[in-house]
Amino acid sequence: MRTRRIVGSVLAGLALLVQEPGHAQEQQHVIAQADRPRGFAIPSQPLPSALERFADQAGISFAYRTGDLSTLNSPGVSGTLTPREALTRLLAGTGVTFTFTGANTITLAKAVDAGSGALQLDPVQVQGYPVPPQAMIDNLPPPYAGGQVATGGQLGVLGNRDVMDTPFNQMSYTAKKAQDQQARSVKDVLIDDPSVRGVWGPSNGSRDDLTIRGFRVNSGDYMFGGLYGILPRITVPAELPERVEVLKGPSAMLNGMAPNGSIGGTVNLVPKRAPDEPLTQLTASYVSAAQFGAHADVGRRFGADKQFGLRFNGVYRGGQTAIANNTDELALASLGLDFRGERVRVSGDFGYQYQYVGGLVGMPIVATGVPIPGVPTLSNNFGQPWGFNQRDEWFGVVRGEIDVVEGVTAYAAFGIIDSRARYLTGGFPTIVNVNGNTTQTPNVENNYYDAWTSEVGLRALADTGPINHEFALSATTFQQAQGFGSVTGTAFASNIYNPTFVARPNLGDPAARKSSTGTLSGIVFADTLSAAAKRIQLTVGGRFQGIEAANFNTTTGAQTSNYSQSAFSPSAALVFKPWSNVSLYGNFIQGLQQGAIVGNAFANAGQILPPYKSTQFEVGVKVDWGKFGTTMSAFQITQPSTIVNTTTNILSANGEQRNQGLELNLFGEPTQGVRLLGGIMLINAVLAKTAGGLTDGWVAPGVPGVQLNLGGEWDTPFVRHLTLNSRVIYTGSQYVDTTWPRRTIPDWARIDVGARYVVESAGSPTGQPLVFRFNVDNLLNTNYWATVTNSYLVQGTPRTFRLSMTADF
């Protein structure tokens, strides 16, 4: 996106808004755009590159003429300013001045020598069309200082919001961060976030589920361009998105109910778009023990105003991983298309992904009363070498926007996925004693998942005097159908330290038959009222959510149960800015999950419980120090659950888990050449209401009290173009379940290191820079149980080496 906003080299020297001088009304609109405050974070640097970043962060698309600014340096600029104010500060001390020579052009003037007058630099004529702030397509928030996170992200139905105007804890991680850290999946991109932890271990063929604020987030609930459930369901490659946005906490009003009922947070992937400059980038990679890969990223724009764009990403990697007997093969082809017109913007993203994981890593559960055994050597594999997970997935989404009148944009989107999978596993080992002996049963399963989703909506801006409004209205629908067929084999004994490898069982090829269907529909209205130049912002809204579901007997096809309920979920959030770089915020918001259909074992059999409403209260403060940002938030989330009244044998939704936490995040470039990213989360997760009160007040299983992540990069002064990086991850101890005496897995810490070196174009055979990257995960090869989920123990990541070379052509 950044290069899209800058056509060619910025040695041109200039950037700023809009079209040829013309109609007075159009001139006023463009000047209004130029005077709209935006967030800027541009460190001191050579003036041409500073102007490049200014153009990016001002959200401007322009053409250029050359002019010599290469010997000048800019002091930089930071804060929330109008483009006019920001450019004034950016040029301070350079001897360069600017003048609006029309509604659509700016002229720079540079004093050459005393008495020699001024050198008039060529005026810049803006190409393309301005994108209104309420639009989503072609309106990506710029990166923050350091380039690892963005200055804003999509806040559900409200559209893109600057981080200082967002009354929630939200982080948006960039494609640059993913590439520099050699991330392989979306889960890897989020590795620096202290509120996030991966659920399953590496290369076991399980989903890239997460925990956010101590609650499970299913990877099937990841969003793609704001739409749920249309991404690959196991692994989403890090090469696919331009941004990975994570909103922490429930978000029913903003995003609707997640298909799998995730309430801990929302992960949204922003698709890549073709830049204005031609892009041809190839990356070759190696991961221990013998896994090789390649990534091609190609982008082009066409048309007189470059209104048509095409972006292709192709990924292939395969081979032996750092874990014995384990292989991982993945192929992805994705195509992003877009059109940007004067009032209309259209985009389409289509992809196919194939993945085969062989020699699946075991995920054991410890039998009741058995002490937790020590973790096996992480590079060993006690899973069966013939186990595999194979998936074929097609997905796509189309989105369109039209600016009805100034300040009003209507939009529509449609997405679809077709997923087919086949598993053969040695079963989930049950550890029966402290020596690591297990019993397990092989299983083969075929399954399918089909889903489609759509959204229509309207966003509008209105100035009503002292109070301004940002309205949002949206209607959504999501439909899915799932099916499976499964066959189990004969149980066998093994050991997690000295596994028994048995012959591959012949379990046939069961047909996948329909098991469930579901429909989620909703309508939402929200209004953000702002006053005092947006220093006070109040967002209020509510969503009406309908839930329909049915289950089927996979043998007979007969419907076995049906669910049809609805719920209204309101929300309110406030932002107050006592100073331009400080935001105080608070919010009340809910999350929704499908209620239960009471089974035959209970006295109220057949009763349909209403949707469960999880409720969050949160307050926080955000400070933009210029090139370095910090956020602090305190939250409480209460999640209902079902419990049984042992006297009446009635199942009800009167159970409750309460997670209270404190988060501190930091990001940016506090000093030139040093970038920091990470933070800490302290959380107290308590079972507040349990059956008969027997475990009231107990700490919830699988939620560590402390999660700390701190990463840094350093551009070394002694070797030009060499960057060193390191990261430390710490996770506190976790309870395994709710049996007595309570069992725990110990806390653990891991250190990652790496380096990046850029070979300048003069030494490159392609005439473009070459970038070499080297990373080591778990440098000290520490053995650890990473987490526990539903009583399953998950191993950590063994020491893994990653090497890549990226070339631009």
C-alpha positions, 0 to 999 in steps of 0.5 A: 500500500505504501508504494501504491501511494508513491509513484516512483522515487520521491527525489521528486521532493513533493507530495500533497493532495488532489486534482487540477484546479477546477470547480470551486466546490471540488477545490474546497473538498480537497482543501478540507481533506488536506486540513483533516488531522491525521497521525504522523510518525516520521523520524529524522532522516534524509528529506526525500525519504521523509517526504515519501513517508509523509505521502504515505501517512497523509494518505496521498496518491500523486505523480512527480517531477524530479528535483534535487533534494538529495542533500537535505535532511528533515527533522521529522514530525510526529503527532496528530496534525493536518497535512499542512502542519505536518509538512511545515514541521517536516521542512523545518530547517531545510530551507525548503518552503511550500505554497499551495498553487491551487486546490490540487497542487503544491510548489516547493521552493529551495534557496540555493545560495544567498543572493541567487534567488530560489530554485523553483521545483516542479509542481506535483499533480495528483493522480487518481481520486481522493478516498473518503475517510469512511471508505475501507477499500484503498484506505489502509492506515499508514505504518507507525514509526519502526514499520512493525505496527500500523497507526490504525485498523478496521474496527468492525462495522465502524471502519478504519480508526486511528489507534488514538481514536479506538476505544479498545485495545487493538494492534495491527501488525504489518506485512513488513514485520511478518517478512522480517521475522520470517513468520510462517503463519498468522499465529507466528505474526502475533508472537510478540503480543503478550495477550495472545498465545498459540493453543496447539503446538508446531506441525501437529496438523491442528488449527492455529487456534489462539487464546486472547485474554485467557479465552479460546479463539478458533482459527475458523473465526479469523476474519478476511477483510471483515468477513468471518469464516472464509479463510483456510481453517488450519494454517493461514500463511503469513504471506497472504495478508497485508495486515494482521489486526487483533482486537482484544476482547468480545466484539459482538456489536462491532463484528457480530457473533463469531461462527465458532463462538470465540469471545476472547478477541477477533483476528482480521486479515487485510488483503494485499493490494497492488502498489503503484510501482511494479512489484516483483519480489522473490524469496527463497527460504530454508527451515531446519531440519530440511524444509525448503520454500519459495515465495513470489509476490508480484503486483502491477497496476494498469490504466491511464490513472492506474485504476486497475490493480493485480497482486499475486502471491504464490507460496510453496514450502515442504520437507522435514521439520525440526521434529523427527518424522514430521513433514509439512508441505504447503502451497498457496496461490492467491490473487488480489484484484482491485479497481479504484474510480472517482466514486466507486471502488471494487476489490476481489481476493481469490485463493487456493491452498493445499496442505499436507502434514505428515508424522503428526506430533502427539497431543497427550491428555493425562488421566485423572490422578496421574502426576504431570510427567516431564516434557519429552525432548521437543525434537523427538516425536512420539506420534505415529510416522504414518499419521497425516492431515491433508487439506484442499481449500478454495476461498474468495471474497468480493467487495464494492463501495460507492460514494453516494454523496460526499460523506456517505459511502455504501458497500457490499461484500460476499465471501465463500469457502470450500474446504475438504480434509482427510486425517489419519492419526494414531489417536490422542495418547492418554498418559496413564502413569508418571513414566509416560506410558500411554494408550491410544486408538487410531482414527481416520476421518474425512470431513468437509466445510462449506460456508458463504457470507455477505454484508451490506452497509452504509457509513456516513459522516455528518456535521451538526454543529458542535457535535459531529456524527459517524454513522454505521449501518450494516446487515450480515448473514453467514451460512455454513454446512459441515460433514464428516465420516470417521472410523476407529481402529484397535487401541495400542500402548506406547510411551511419550519418551520411548514410543512404540511405532505400530503398522499403519492400520487399514481403516478404509475411506469413510464418506463425509456426511452432513453433520450440522448446518448453521445460519447467523444473521444480524443487523447493527446500527452505531453512531460515534458522536464527537466534539471539541475537535474529536477530543471527546468521542462517544460510540453507542450501538447495538446488534440484533443477532439471529442464530439458527442451527441444526444437527444431523445423524451422519448415518441416516441423515435425519435431523437430531436437533434444531436451534433457533434463538436471537439476542440483542447486544448493545455497546458503549465506548468513550474516548477522551483526549486531554492532550493531542497525544494522550487518549483515555478510553473505556468500553462496555461490549458483549460477546455471543455464543450459541446456547445449549440444547439440553440433553436427555440426561437432565430433568429439563431435557429438550429445553433450548437455552438462549445465547450466552452473553459474555460481558466486558468492561475495559478502561485504558490509556494510550500515549503517543510519544512521537515515535514510540507508543504505549498502551495500558488497559484494565479489563474484566470479562465474564463468560457464562457456562452450563452447570447442573443443579445436583438436587434438581438435575436441571442444566442451566447457564448459571455458571461463570468464569471471570477473567480480570487483567492488566495489559501493557503494550509498547511499540515503535522506535524510541531512538533512531535505529532501535525498535521495540515491540511487546508488553506484559499481561497480568490476568486473574482467571477465576471460576466464579460460579460452579456446580454446587459451588464446589470449585468457586474461586478456583483459578481457571485451567489453562490460563497463566497469570503472567504472559510477557513478550519483549522483542527488539531490533537494532540497526548496528552502527558498526556494520551498515545495513546489519540489523540484530534482533532478539525476543524473550517470551515468558509464560506463567504456570498453568493449572491442568484441570479442576481435579484435586489435588490440582495439577500444573505445568510449570512456567517457561521462558524462551529466547529467540535471536536473529539478524537481517542484512541488506546488500545494496543495489550496487552489489546486487546482480539484479540491480536491486537490494538483496535482503538476507534474514537469519532467525533462531527460535528457542536458542537455548533449546529449552524443553517445556510444556507450552500450554494446556487446553481442555486437559491436553498437554501441548509441547513447545517449539524445539530449536529451529533455524530459519534462513531466507533471501529476498530479491526485488526485480 
